[in-house]
Amino acid sequence: MESCPSVKNILLLDSEGKRVAVKYYTDDWPTLSAKLAFEKSVFVKTQKATAGAEAEIVMFDGHIVVYKFIQDLHFFVTGGEEENELILASVLQGFTDAVDIILRNNVDKRTALENLDLILLCLDEIVDGGIVLETEGSVIAEKVSAHGIEGATSLAEQWINILPMEMNVFL
C-alpha cells in the first residue's frame, strides 16, 4: 500500500473559508474541531495567493497542500510530506475538471451547492479510502453522470423518476 498514491483529504471551501464539500481519508484530524481548524488555517495560509488556472503547491503543517481557486470556490488536495506533488496536482486537476463538466462550466458556490450530491459522487470516484482511483476529469464526470437516470440532474430528481416505476411493480 505504501507505493500507492494517497490523499489525506480533499476540501472544497467557499470564498470565506466555509465548507462546501469535504472528505477526509485519514485520522490525522480526529475530531470535527481539528478538521475545522485545519480548514481555516489552510484557507488563511492560501487566501492571499492568486491561484488561478494553474495549481499552487504549499508545504503546510507537515503536509503538502495543492490548491486552485475557481470563481468563489477554493479547491484543496492534501497529501503527506512524502507524497508526490504531481500526483496530488493531477487529483486536483481531475476534481476541478469533473466539477466543471458536471456544473456545465458554471463553477460557483450556488451551483455547487445545488449539485452537491454530484460533487460528493465525484469525490467518491476520485479517491477511495485515501487511495487515488481516477484523475481524468472526463472519466470521473462520465461515471458520476452514469449514476443518474436519463436527464435527472440531482438525486432528488432520480428518486422522483424511480418511484413511479417501482409503484407499477406492486400494482
C-alpha positions as CSV (number, residue, x, y, z in Angstrom):
1,M,0.0,0.0,0.0
2,E,2.9,2.4,0.6
3,S,3.6,2.6,-3.1
4,C,0.0,3.6,-3.9
5,P,-0.6,7.3,-4.3
6,S,-2.7,8.5,-1.4
7,V,-4.6,11.6,-0.3
8,K,-5.3,12.7,3.2
9,N,-8.2,15.0,2.4
10,I,-10.0,16.9,-0.4
11,L,-11.6,20.2,0.5
12,L,-13.9,22.5,-1.4
13,L,-14.4,25.7,0.5
14,D,-16.2,28.9,-0.4
15,S,-14.5,32.4,-0.6
16,E,-15.0,32.8,3.2
17,G,-13.3,29.5,4.1
18,K,-16.6,27.8,4.9
19,R,-17.2,24.2,3.9
20,V,-19.0,23.3,0.7
21,A,-17.8,19.7,0.4
22,V,-15.0,18.0,2.3
23,K,-13.8,14.4,2.6
24,Y,-11.1,13.2,5.0
25,Y,-9.4,9.9,4.4
26,T,-7.1,9.7,7.5
27,D,-7.3,10.1,11.2
28,D,-4.7,13.0,11.2
29,W,-7.6,15.2,12.3
30,P,-9.5,13.0,14.7
31,T,-12.2,15.5,15.7
32,L,-14.6,17.9,13.9
33,S,-12.9,20.8,15.7
34,A,-9.5,19.6,14.5
35,K,-10.8,19.4,10.9
36,L,-12.4,22.8,11.0
37,A,-9.2,24.3,12.5
38,F,-7.1,22.7,9.7
39,E,-9.5,24.0,7.0
40,K,-9.4,27.5,8.5
41,S,-5.7,27.6,8.8
42,V,-5.2,26.3,5.2
43,F,-7.6,28.8,3.9
44,V,-5.9,31.7,5.7
45,K,-2.5,30.5,4.6
46,T,-3.6,30.4,0.9
47,Q,-6.1,33.3,0.9
48,K,-3.7,35.9,-0.4
49,A,-2.4,33.7,-3.1
50,T,-3.5,34.3,-6.7
51,A,-4.1,30.7,-7.6
52,G,-5.8,30.7,-11.0
53,A,-5.7,28.3,-13.9
54,E,-2.6,26.6,-12.5
55,A,-2.4,24.7,-9.3
56,E,-0.3,26.1,-6.5
57,I,1.7,23.9,-4.0
58,V,2.5,24.8,-0.4
59,M,4.0,22.8,2.5
60,F,1.8,23.3,5.5
61,D,1.9,21.8,8.9
62,G,3.8,18.7,7.7
63,H,1.5,18.2,4.7
64,I,1.7,19.0,1.0
65,V,-1.4,21.1,0.0
66,V,-2.2,21.6,-3.7
67,Y,-4.8,24.2,-4.3
68,K,-6.7,26.1,-7.0
69,F,-9.4,28.8,-7.0
70,I,-12.2,29.0,-9.5
71,Q,-14.7,31.8,-9.1
72,D,-15.7,31.8,-5.4
73,L,-14.7,28.2,-4.8
74,H,-11.3,27.1,-3.3
75,F,-10.2,23.5,-4.1
76,F,-7.6,21.8,-2.0
77,V,-6.0,18.4,-2.0
78,T,-3.7,17.4,0.9
79,G,-1.1,14.6,1.0
80,G,1.6,13.5,3.3
81,E,5.0,15.2,3.1
82,E,6.4,12.2,1.3
83,E,3.7,12.2,-1.4
84,N,4.4,13.1,-5.0
85,E,3.2,16.7,-5.7
86,L,2.5,15.8,-9.3
87,I,0.1,13.1,-8.3
88,L,-1.7,15.4,-5.9
89,A,-1.9,18.1,-8.6
90,S,-3.4,15.6,-11.0
91,V,-6.0,14.6,-8.4
92,L,-6.8,18.3,-8.0
93,Q,-7.0,18.8,-11.8
94,G,-9.2,15.8,-12.2
95,F,-11.6,17.1,-9.5
96,T,-11.8,20.6,-10.9
97,D,-12.2,19.3,-14.4
98,A,-15.0,16.9,-13.4
99,V,-16.8,19.6,-11.4
100,D,-16.5,22.0,-14.4
101,I,-18.1,19.4,-16.7
102,I,-20.8,18.4,-14.2
103,L,-21.7,22.0,-13.5
104,R,-21.7,22.8,-17.2
105,N,-18.9,25.4,-17.0
106,N,-20.8,27.3,-14.3
107,V,-18.5,26.7,-11.3
108,D,-19.6,28.8,-8.4
109,K,-20.8,28.3,-4.9
110,R,-24.5,28.5,-5.6
111,T,-24.4,26.0,-8.5
112,A,-22.1,23.7,-6.5
113,L,-24.5,23.6,-3.5
114,E,-27.4,22.9,-5.9
115,N,-25.4,19.9,-7.2
116,L,-23.7,18.9,-4.0
117,D,-24.8,15.3,-4.5
118,L,-22.9,15.1,-7.8
119,I,-19.8,16.8,-6.3
120,L,-19.7,14.2,-3.5
121,L,-20.1,11.4,-6.0
122,C,-17.0,12.9,-7.8
123,L,-15.0,12.7,-4.6
124,D,-16.0,9.0,-4.3
125,E,-15.0,8.3,-7.9
126,I,-11.6,10.0,-7.4
127,V,-10.4,8.6,-4.1
128,D,-11.5,5.6,-2.0
129,G,-10.1,5.3,1.5
130,G,-7.3,7.7,0.6
131,I,-6.2,5.7,-2.5
132,V,-6.3,7.5,-5.8
133,L,-8.6,5.7,-8.2
134,E,-9.0,8.1,-11.1
135,T,-7.6,11.5,-12.1
136,E,-9.1,12.1,-15.6
137,G,-11.9,14.7,-15.2
138,S,-14.0,13.5,-18.2
139,V,-13.9,9.9,-16.9
140,I,-14.9,11.0,-13.4
141,A,-17.8,13.1,-14.8
142,E,-18.9,10.3,-17.0
143,K,-19.0,7.8,-14.1
144,V,-20.9,10.3,-12.0
145,S,-23.5,11.0,-14.7
146,A,-23.9,7.3,-15.2
147,H,-25.2,7.0,-11.6
148,G,-28.1,9.2,-12.7
149,I,-31.1,8.3,-14.7
150,E,-31.6,9.8,-18.1
151,G,-31.9,13.6,-17.7
152,A,-32.0,13.6,-13.9
153,T,-29.6,16.2,-12.6
154,S,-29.9,15.5,-8.9
155,L,-30.6,12.6,-6.6
156,A,-34.0,14.1,-5.7
157,E,-34.9,14.0,-9.4
158,Q,-33.6,10.5,-9.7
159,W,-35.9,9.3,-6.9
160,I,-38.9,11.1,-8.4
161,N,-38.1,9.2,-11.7
162,I,-37.7,5.9,-9.9
163,L,-40.7,5.9,-7.7
164,P,-43.4,5.7,-10.4
165,M,-41.6,2.7,-11.9
166,E,-41.4,0.9,-8.5
167,M,-45.0,1.6,-7.8
168,N,-46.0,-0.2,-11.0
169,V,-44.2,-3.3,-9.9
170,F,-46.5,-3.5,-6.8
171,L,-49.8,-3.0,-8.8
